[in-house]
């Protein structure tokens, strides 16, 4: 066990002592280790198990109450509480706790066995039979797969992955083990691996509906909508009334921009299941996207009514930007956020929603405390490391030199169709997209993930089998490669377009890939949406993103990201002079017509008055600024950070010369 870190070795030693029945030694060892570690989850669980085995059930329940303060959704907590109630001969409370355990984590053989016995004892034959079925299913699986699945459900992804990878290497393909590894990949957003694994599961077991459902989910997440559609249709043909399949179908329609079709599906589901809080939420998102804001508000409120601790419902209301919470709603949000049993995800959603509600009331001190708490909670859940971003930037500077581009002049697909809008989130990119999409020759799409997928595909090997990572892999591309990549991008994005000759791809993170974009699409337009750093960074700090953008949580992370963004954009200006048009958000607000004409001139488009009346353009807008760009230009958002100035000095210091350099 020398490869395990000290804490893991200590936990392994205590677990071994516990299996040997040496519970007094476990309690002594756990107490010694707990000293410098606060309420360490696994140490508290070991403690309560040994307390119960030694007959001190009251102490065990007290330890579990401590554990619940930090890990309310930990399935083993509820399993052990159920065992304590069994020891106290309280069957009703034991069943209640054990049911909560298996609801959180179905891979708990001990809980199912105990439930089977309790149901038989209380004369509930139907539920006893159901529990027995679960016992049999788990007994038929290899113990390692069950253990890894249990760890996965409790969020211990690294341990689960270590076990399941080792087991697969030794035993070969196994559908349930492969599916678990795919689910771990999905949790880590390693979607290509998940897709490959689930496709392999379906080759082994074509009738495995749950695996097919997850395969279709993965394809949709990868925006492979053409491939996903037959999978979804196959599932619906097998079970037309299945709610999960219907919702997946609606998700597919949202992905391809058919929001009205998705709204119809959501309403159909809600007619049968009016308390489906998640469906109310997704309906609200679709309604918001097409500009039906009053109806979206009703949907979000219905989601909160169906599940009062549903943090995302309140955040979605706040994220409309113009919504104002009532005193009653504010009171409910405060009460739910303070509840000790609330799930972490609901808590951070509520923190950001409270921050926005209090900011709108001018209560800046409490608002900042909520934003800060929300950022802290998100940081605990994040794997983002600024060093990786900075290393990638250094690699771009090393590889993408003037000589590099001169040697590759004329490469790529010459079609000028794409207009890329890049930069930081919350920097005005949605406004620029809305202006361009108001032009008769330009299609507005959304934040497309195609460049990121191409980046993953570019990474290869050096011919000897050794991996060559991006951006070093750019040096291996041939002229034919770049032509093919440009063609692939244009072909894959055709799904989002009408017959207009140009289209906008406003994925902000593409500023990291301007070198690749230039190689494969040399005539594409690239626009850098830039905003004054204090305004931009503060706007990110108070924004909770649906996915990605992990750099935005925390003052240090967002400041480092902004500075790295400036470094890389300065590099592109040096090696590709004139290639990128910089649009300063403050200038667009102060001089709309001049900015619009400059933007259209760069895109070689004739001026059209509709671009000045962008707020009248009816189209789907998915970003947090969706309601703002449906109003005329406004100045009130330029310096919202000023109300929080007493708390933003650390941000100012972390930004350093970026406060001047951004211009």
C-alpha positions in Angstrom: 0.0 0.0 0.0 3.0 2.3 -0.2 1.4 4.1 -3.2 -1.4 5.5 -1.1 -1.1 8.9 0.6 -0.8 8.9 4.4 -4.5 9.6 5.1 -5.5 6.7 2.8 -3.1 4.4 4.5 -4.4 5.4 7.9 -8.0 4.8 6.8 -7.1 1.4 5.3 -5.5 0.4 8.7 -8.5 1.4 10.7 -10.9 -0.3 8.3 -8.8 -3.5 8.7 -9.0 -3.2 12.5 -12.7 -2.7 12.2 -13.2 -5.9 10.1 -11.2 -7.7 12.8 -13.6 -6.5 15.5 -11.0 -4.4 17.3 -13.4 -1.5 17.7 -11.8 0.2 20.7 -8.5 0.5 18.7 -10.5 2.0 15.9 -12.1 4.7 18.1 -8.7 5.6 19.6 -7.0 5.8 16.2 -9.9 7.7 14.6 -9.9 10.3 17.4 -6.1 10.8 17.1 -6.4 11.3 13.3 -9.5 13.5 13.5 -7.7 16.1 15.6 -6.2 18.1 12.8 -8.8 17.2 10.2 -12.1 18.6 11.4 -15.1 16.5 10.6 -13.4 14.1 8.2 -16.2 12.1 6.5 -14.6 8.6 6.5 -13.2 8.9 10.0 -16.6 9.9 11.4 -18.2 6.9 9.6 -15.6 4.5 11.0 -16.2 6.0 14.4 -20.0 5.6 14.3 -19.7 2.0 13.1 -17.4 1.0 15.9 -19.5 2.9 18.5 -22.6 0.9 17.3 -20.7 -2.4 17.5 -19.6 -1.6 21.0 -23.2 -1.0 22.0 -23.1 2.8 22.4 -25.9 3.6 19.9 -26.6 7.0 21.3 -23.0 8.1 20.7 -23.1 6.6 17.2 -26.2 8.7 16.4 -24.5 11.8 17.8 -21.5 11.2 15.5 -23.9 10.7 12.6 -25.5 14.1 13.3 -22.0 15.6 13.1 -21.4 13.8 9.8 -24.7 15.0 8.4 -23.7 18.7 8.9 -21.0 18.3 6.2 -22.1 15.3 4.1 -25.9 15.2 4.1 -26.1 13.3 0.9 -23.6 10.6 1.9 -25.4 7.3 1.5 -23.4 5.4 4.1 -24.4 7.9 6.7 -28.1 7.0 6.2 -27.3 3.3 6.0 -25.5 3.4 9.3 -28.3 5.4 10.9 -30.7 2.7 9.7 -28.5 0.1 11.4 -28.5 2.1 14.6 -32.3 2.2 14.5 -32.3 -1.6 13.9 -30.2 -1.9 17.1 -32.8 0.1 18.9 -35.6 -2.1 17.5 -37.2 0.9 15.7 -38.3 -0.7 12.5 -40.1 2.3 11.0 -37.2 4.7 11.4 -34.8 2.0 10.3 -36.7 1.5 7.0 -36.9 5.3 6.5 -33.2 5.7 6.8 -32.3 2.7 4.8 -34.6 3.8 2.0 -32.9 7.2 1.9 -29.5 5.3 1.7 -30.5 3.2 -1.3 -32.2 6.1 -3.0 -28.9 7.9 -3.0 -26.9 4.8 -3.8 -28.5 1.6 -5.1 -25.3 -0.4 -4.8 -25.6 -1.0 -1.0 -26.0 -4.7 -0.5 -26.2 -4.5 3.3 -29.0 -1.9 3.1 -31.1 -4.0 0.7 -30.6 -7.2 2.8 -31.7 -5.3 6.0 -34.7 -3.8 4.2 -35.7 -7.3 3.0 -35.6 -8.6 6.5 -37.4 -5.6 8.0 -40.2 -5.7 5.4 -40.7 -9.5 6.0 -40.8 -8.8 9.7 -43.4 -6.1 9.3 -45.5 -8.2 6.9 -44.8 -6.1 3.7 -44.4 -8.9 1.2 -44.3 -6.7 -1.9 -41.5 -4.5 -0.7 -39.7 -7.5 0.7 -39.7 -9.1 -2.7 -38.5 -5.8 -4.3 -35.6 -5.6 -1.9 -34.8 -9.3 -2.5 -34.6 -8.5 -6.2 -32.0 -5.8 -5.6 -30.0 -8.2 -3.4 -30.0 -10.8 -6.2 -29.0 -8.2 -8.8 -26.0 -7.1 -6.7 -25.0 -10.6 -5.8 -24.8 -11.5 -9.5 -22.2 -8.8 -10.1 -18.5 -9.1 -9.3 -17.9 -7.6 -5.8 -15.3 -5.1 -7.3 -18.0 -3.7 -9.6 -20.5 -3.3 -6.8 -17.9 -1.6 -4.6 -16.8 0.7 -7.3 -20.4 1.5 -8.2 -21.1 2.4 -4.5 -18.1 4.7 -4.4 -19.2 6.3 -7.6 -22.7 7.1 -6.2 -21.0 8.7 -3.1 -18.8 10.9 -5.2 -15.6 9.0 -4.7 -14.8 9.0 -8.4 -11.0 8.5 -8.2 -11.3 5.5 -6.0 -14.1 4.1 -8.1 -12.1 4.6 -11.3 -9.0 3.0 -9.8 -10.9 -0.2 -8.8 -12.9 -0.5 -12.0 -10.0 0.1 -14.4 -7.9 -2.5 -12.6 -10.7 -5.0 -12.7 -11.3 -4.5 -16.4 -7.6 -4.9 -17.2 -7.6 -8.2 -15.4 -11.0 -9.6 -16.5 -11.7 -8.0 -19.9 -14.9 -6.5 -21.2 -17.9 -6.6 -18.8 -21.0 -4.5 -19.7 -21.7 -3.2 -16.2 -18.1 -2.4 -15.5 -17.7 -0.6 -18.8 -20.9 1.3 -18.2 -19.6 2.4 -14.8 -16.3 3.6 -16.3 -18.3 5.5 -18.9 -20.4 7.2 -16.2 -17.1 8.2 -14.4 -16.0 9.7 -17.8 -19.2 11.6 -18.0 -18.7 12.9 -14.5 -15.2 14.1 -15.5 -16.6 15.5 -18.8 -14.4 13.0 -20.7 -17.1 12.5 -23.2 -15.1 10.8 -26.0 -14.1 8.0 -23.7 -17.7 7.7 -22.4 -19.1 7.5 -25.9 -16.6 4.7 -26.9 -17.3 2.7 -23.8 -21.1 2.9 -24.1 -20.9 2.0 -27.8 -18.9 -1.1 -26.6 -21.5 -2.0 -24.1 -24.2 -1.9 -26.7 -22.2 -4.1 -29.0 -22.1 -6.7 -26.2 -25.7 -6.1 -25.1 -27.8 -4.4 -27.8 -31.0 -4.6 -25.7 -29.5 -2.8 -22.7 -31.9 0.1 -22.6 -30.2 2.0 -19.8 -26.9 1.9 -21.6 -28.6 3.1 -24.8 -30.2 5.9 -23.0 -26.8 7.0 -21.5 -25.2 6.6 -25.0 -27.8 9.0 -26.5 -27.2 11.4 -23.6 -23.5 11.3 -24.3 -24.0 11.9 -28.0 -26.2 14.9 -27.2 -23.7 16.3 -24.8 -21.1 16.0 -27.6 -23.5 17.8 -29.9 -23.6 14.8 -32.2 -27.3 15.4 -32.8 -27.5 13.5 -36.1 -26.2 10.4 -34.4 -28.3 10.9 -31.3 -31.6 11.2 -33.0 -32.0 7.5 -34.2 -30.9 6.3 -30.7 -33.7 8.5 -29.1 -36.2 7.4 -31.6 -35.3 3.7 -31.0 -35.9 4.2 -27.2 -39.2 5.9 -27.8 -40.3 3.2 -30.1 -39.7 0.6 -27.4 -41.4 2.6 -24.7 -43.4 5.7 -26.0 -44.7 6.7 -22.6 -41.3 6.7 -20.8 -40.8 10.1 -19.2 -37.0 9.9 -19.3 -37.0 9.2 -23.1 -39.5 12.0 -23.7 -37.3 14.5 -21.8 -34.2 13.2 -23.7 -36.1 13.9 -26.9 -36.8 17.4 -25.8 -33.1 17.9 -24.9 -32.2 16.8 -28.4 -34.7 19.4 -29.9 -33.2 22.1 -27.8 -29.7 21.1 -29.0 -30.7 21.6 -32.6 -32.5 24.8 -31.9 -36.1 23.5 -32.2 -37.2 25.1 -29.0 -40.9 25.2 -29.8 -40.9 21.4 -30.3 -39.1 21.0 -27.0 -41.7 23.2 -25.3 -44.4 21.0 -26.6 -42.8 17.9 -25.3 -42.2 19.4 -21.8 -45.8 20.5 -21.6 -46.9 17.0 -22.6 -44.8 15.5 -19.8 -46.1 18.0 -17.2 -49.7 17.3 -18.1 -49.1 13.8 -16.8 -46.5 14.6 -14.1 -47.3 18.2 -12.8 -44.9 17.8 -9.9 -41.8 17.1 -12.0 -39.7 20.0 -10.8 -36.9 19.4 -13.3 -39.2 19.5 -16.3 -40.7 22.8 -15.1 -37.1 24.1 -15.0 -36.2 22.9 -18.5 -39.5 24.3 -19.8 -38.6 27.7 -18.3 -35.2 27.6 -20.0 -36.8 26.9 -23.4 -39.4 29.6 -22.9 -36.7 32.1 -21.9 -34.6 31.2 -24.9 -37.4 32.1 -27.3 -38.3 35.3 -25.4 -41.4 34.2 -23.6 -40.3 35.6 -20.3 -43.6 35.8 -18.3 -44.2 32.1 -19.2 -40.6 31.3 -18.2 -41.2 33.0 -14.8 -44.3 30.9 -14.2 -42.4 27.7 -15.1 -39.5 28.6 -12.7 -41.9 29.4 -9.9 -43.7 26.1 -10.5 -40.3 24.3 -10.2 -39.7 26.0 -6.9 -43.2 25.1 -5.7 -42.7 21.5 -6.7 -39.4 21.3 -4.8 -39.0 24.1 -2.3 -35.2 23.5 -1.9 -34.6 23.6 -5.7 -31.8 26.1 -5.8 -31.6 26.1 -9.6 -35.2 27.3 -9.8 -34.5 30.4 -7.8 -31.2 31.0 -9.6 -33.0 30.7 -13.0 -35.3 33.5 -11.8 -32.3 35.6 -10.7 -30.5 34.8 -14.0 -33.3 36.6 -15.9 -31.4 39.7 -14.7 -34.6 41.8 -14.6 -36.6 39.7 -12.2 -37.2 41.1 -8.7 -37.9 38.7 -5.8 -40.7 39.3 -3.4 -40.1 39.5 0.4 -41.7 36.1 0.7 -39.5 34.5 -1.9 -36.4 36.1 -0.3 -37.4 34.6 3.1 -37.9 31.2 1.6 -34.5 31.3 -0.1 -32.8 32.4 3.1 -34.4 29.6 5.0 -33.6 26.9 2.4 -30.0 28.1 2.1 -29.5 27.9 5.9 -31.0 24.4 6.1 -28.4 21.9 7.2 -29.7 19.1 5.1 -29.7 20.9 1.8 -27.6 19.4 -1.1 -24.4 21.4 -1.9 -25.6 22.1 -5.5 -28.9 23.6 -4.3 -27.0 25.6 -1.7 -24.6 27.3 -4.1 -27.5 28.0 -6.5 -29.3 29.7 -3.7 -26.2 31.6 -2.7 -25.9 33.1 -6.2 -29.7 33.8 -6.3 -29.6 35.5 -2.9 -26.6 37.6 -4.0 -28.5 38.9 -7.1 -31.7 39.5 -5.1 -29.9 41.5 -2.4 -27.8 43.4 -5.0 -31.0 44.5 -6.6 -32.1 45.9 -3.2 -28.9 47.7 -2.7 -27.9 45.5 0.2 -24.3 45.1 -1.0 -22.6 43.8 2.1 -24.9 40.8 2.5 -25.1 40.4 -1.3 -21.3 40.1 -1.5 -21.3 37.6 1.4 -23.7 35.4 -0.6 -21.7 35.7 -3.8 -18.5 34.9 -1.9 -20.1 31.9 -0.2 -21.4 30.6 -3.6 -18.0 31.0 -5.2 -16.4 29.1 -2.3 -18.8 26.2 -2.6 -18.2 26.0 -6.3 -14.5 26.1 -5.9 -14.7 23.1 -3.5 -16.5 21.2 -6.3 -14.1 22.3 -9.1 -11.0 20.6 -10.5 -9.9 23.8 -12.4 -6.2 24.6 -12.1 -5.0 28.0 -13.5 -1.5 26.5 -14.1 -2.9 24.3 -16.9 -4.4 27.3 -18.7 -1.1 29.2 -18.3 0.9 26.2 -19.5 -1.3 25.9 -22.6 -0.8 29.7 -23.3 2.9 29.3 -23.1 2.7 26.4 -25.5 0.7 28.5 -28.0 3.4 31.3 -27.8 6.1 28.7 -28.4 4.5 27.0 -31.3 2.6 29.7 -33.1 5.3 32.0 -34.3 5.3 34.3 -37.3 7.5 31.8 -39.2 5.1 29.0 -38.3 2.2 30.8 -40.0 4.3 32.0 -42.9 5.3 28.5 -43.7 1.6 27.5 -43.7 0.3 30.4 -45.7 -2.7 29.5 -47.8 -3.6 26.4 -45.9 -7.1 25.5 -44.8 -10.6 25.8 -46.2 -11.0 29.2 -47.9 -14.7 29.6 -47.3 -15.4 32.8 -45.3 -18.7 31.6 -43.6 -17.8 31.7 -39.9 -17.6 34.7 -37.7 -16.0 33.8 -34.4 -16.7 35.9 -31.3 -14.1 35.1 -28.6 -13.0 36.5 -25.3 -14.1 36.2 -21.7 -17.6 35.3 -20.6 -19.7 38.3 -19.5 -17.7 40.6 -21.8 -20.4 41.7 -24.3 -20.2 38.8 -26.8 -24.0 38.2 -26.8 -24.6 41.8 -27.7 -22.2 41.6 -30.6 -23.8 38.3 -31.7 -27.3 39.9 -31.6 -26.1 42.9 -33.6 -24.7 40.6 -36.3 -27.6 38.2 -36.2 -29.9 41.2 -37.0 -28.1 41.4 -40.4 -29.9 39.8 -43.3 -26.8 37.8 -44.3 -25.7 36.5 -40.8 -27.1 33.5 -38.9 -26.9 33.6 -35.1 -26.3 30.2 -33.7 -24.9 29.8 -30.1 -21.8 28.8 -28.3 -20.7 25.9 -30.5 -18.4 23.2 -29.1 -17.0 22.1 -32.5 -13.6 23.8 -32.2 -13.0 22.1 -28.8 -13.9 18.7 -30.3 -11.5 19.4 -33.2 -8.8 20.2 -30.6 -9.3 16.8 -28.9 -9.0 15.1 -32.3 -5.8 17.0 -33.3 -4.0 15.5 -30.3 -2.2 12.4 -31.6 1.1 10.5 -31.4 4.6 11.1 -32.7 4.6 7.9 -34.9 6.4 6.0 -32.1 3.2 5.8 -30.0 4.1 8.6 -27.7 1.3 11.2 -27.2 1.7 14.7 -28.7 -0.5 17.1 -26.8 -2.1 20.3 -28.1 -0.8 22.8 -29.0 2.5 21.0 -29.9 0.4 18.7 -32.1 -0.3 21.7 -34.4 3.2 21.3 -35.8 2.3 17.8 -37.1 -0.7 19.0 -39.2 -0.3 19.0 -43.0 -1.9 21.2 -45.5 -4.4 18.4 -46.3 -5.2 18.0 -42.6 -6.0 21.7 -42.2 -8.2 21.7 -45.4 -10.0 18.6 -44.0 -10.5 20.2 -40.6 -11.9 23.4 -42.0 -14.3 21.4 -44.1 -15.3 19.2 -41.2 -16.1 22.3 -39.1 -18.2 23.8 -41.8 -20.0 20.5 -42.4 -20.7 19.8 -38.7 -22.0 23.3 -38.1 -24.4 23.2 -41.1 -27.0 21.8 -38.7 -27.3 25.2 -36.9 -27.7 27.3 -40.1 -30.3 28.4 -42.5 -29.4 29.6 -46.0 -27.7 32.8 -44.9 -24.1 33.0 -46.1 -22.5 33.8 -42.8 -22.9 32.5 -39.2 -21.7 33.4 -35.8 -19.9 31.0 -33.4 -19.7 32.8 -30.1 -17.9 30.2 -28.0 -15.8 32.6 -25.9 -13.1 30.1 -25.0 -12.0 29.9 -28.6 -9.6 32.7 -28.0 -7.3 29.9 -26.9 -7.5 28.3 -30.4 -7.1 31.3 -32.8 -3.9 29.7 -34.2 -5.8 26.5 -35.1 -8.8 28.5 -36.5 -6.4 30.5 -38.7 -4.8 27.3 -40.1 -8.1 25.6 -40.9 -10.3 28.6 -41.8 -7.9 31.4 -43.0 -10.8 33.6 -44.2 -13.0 33.4 -41.1 -13.6 36.6 -39.2 -12.5 36.6 -35.5 -13.8 39.3 -33.1 -12.4 39.8 -29.6 -15.2 40.9 -27.2 -13.4 42.8 -24.5 -14.6 44.5 -21.3 -12.9 46.6 -18.6 -11.3 44.1 -16.2 -13.0 45.1 -13.0 -16.5 45.1 -14.6 -15.8 41.8 -16.5 -14.3 39.9 -13.6 -16.9 41.1 -11.1 -19.7 40.1 -13.5 -18.1 36.6 -13.7 -17.8 36.3 -9.9 -21.5 36.8 -9.5 -22.5 34.5 -12.4 -23.3 30.8 -11.9 -22.7 29.0 -15.2 -24.8 26.0 -16.2 -21.5 24.1 -17.1 -17.9 24.9 -17.7 -16.2 28.3 -17.1 -14.7 26.9 -13.9 -12.1 29.7 -13.9 -14.8 32.2 -12.9 -15.2 31.0 -9.3 -12.9 32.9 -7.0 -11.0 36.2 -7.1 -7.6 34.7 -7.8 -8.8 32.4 -10.5 -10.7 35.0 -12.5 -7.9 37.5 -12.2 -5.3 35.1 -13.4 -7.5 34.0 -16.3 -8.1 37.6 -17.4 -4.4 38.3 -17.3 -3.6 35.1 -19.3 -6.3 36.0 -21.8 -4.6 39.4 -22.3 -1.2 37.7 -22.7 -2.5 35.3 -25.4 -4.5 38.0 -27.3 -1.4 40.2 -27.4 0.5 37.2 -28.8 -2.1 36.7 -31.6 -1.8 40.5 -32.4 1.9 40.1 -32.8 2.0 37.0 -34.9 -1.2 37.6 -36.9 -1.4 41.4 -37.1 -4.8 42.7 -38.2 -6.4 39.2 -38.0 -8.6 39.9 -35.0 -11.0 42.8 -34.5 -11.1 44.1 -30.9 -14.5 45.4 -29.8 -14.4 47.1 -26.5 -17.8 46.7 -24.7 -17.7 50.2 -23.2 -17.2 51.7 -26.7 -20.1 49.8 -28.1 -22.3 51.1 -25.3 -21.1 54.7 -25.8 -21.2 54.8 -29.6 -23.5 52.1 -30.9 -23.7 53.3 -34.5 -20.0 53.9 -34.9 -19.2 50.5 -33.3 -21.8 48.7 -35.5 -20.4 50.2 -38.7 -16.8 49.2 -37.6 -18.0 45.7 -36.9 -19.8 45.3 -40.3 -16.9 46.9 -42.2 -14.6 44.3 -40.7 -17.0 41.5 -41.7 -17.3 43.0 -45.2 -21.0 43.4 -44.8 -23.1 46.4 -45.9 -24.6 48.5 -43.2 -28.2 47.6 -42.3 -30.3 49.7 -39.9 -31.7 46.5 -38.3 -28.3 46.1 -36.6 -28.9 49.2 -34.6 -32.4 47.9 -33.7 -30.9 44.6 -32.6 -33.3 44.3 -29.6 -36.2 43.9 -32.1 -34.7 40.8 -33.6 -36.6 37.7 -32.7 -34.3 34.7 -32.3 -33.2 32.1 -29.7 -30.6 33.4 -27.2 -29.3 30.9 -24.6 -26.7 33.0 -22.7 -27.3 34.8 -19.4 -27.6 38.1 -21.3 -30.6 36.8 -23.3 -33.1 39.3 -21.8 -30.6 42.2 -21.8 -30.1 42.0 -25.6 -33.8 42.1 -26.1 -33.7 45.7 -24.8 -32.1 48.8 -26.3 -28.5 49.5 -25.4 -28.2 50.5 -21.7 -25.3 51.9 -19.6 -26.4 50.8 -16.1 -24.4 47.6 -16.3 -21.0 49.2 -17.0 -20.0 49.8 -13.5 -22.2 47.6 -11.3 -19.1 46.6 -9.4 -18.8 50.0 -7.9 -21.4 49.1 -5.2 -19.1 46.3 -4.2 -15.9 48.3 -4.2 -15.1 47.9 -0.5 -14.8 44.1 -1.0 -13.0 44.1 -4.4 -9.6 45.4 -3.5 -8.1 41.9 -3.6 -9.4 41.7 -7.2 -7.9 45.0 -8.1 -4.5 43.9 -6.7 -4.7 40.5 -8.4 -5.4 42.1 -11.8 -2.4 44.4 -11.5 -1.3 46.0 -14.8 -4.3 44.4 -16.6 -6.3 47.4 -15.4 -4.3 49.5 -17.9 -3.1 46.9 -20.3 -6.6 45.8 -21.4 -6.9 48.8 -23.7 
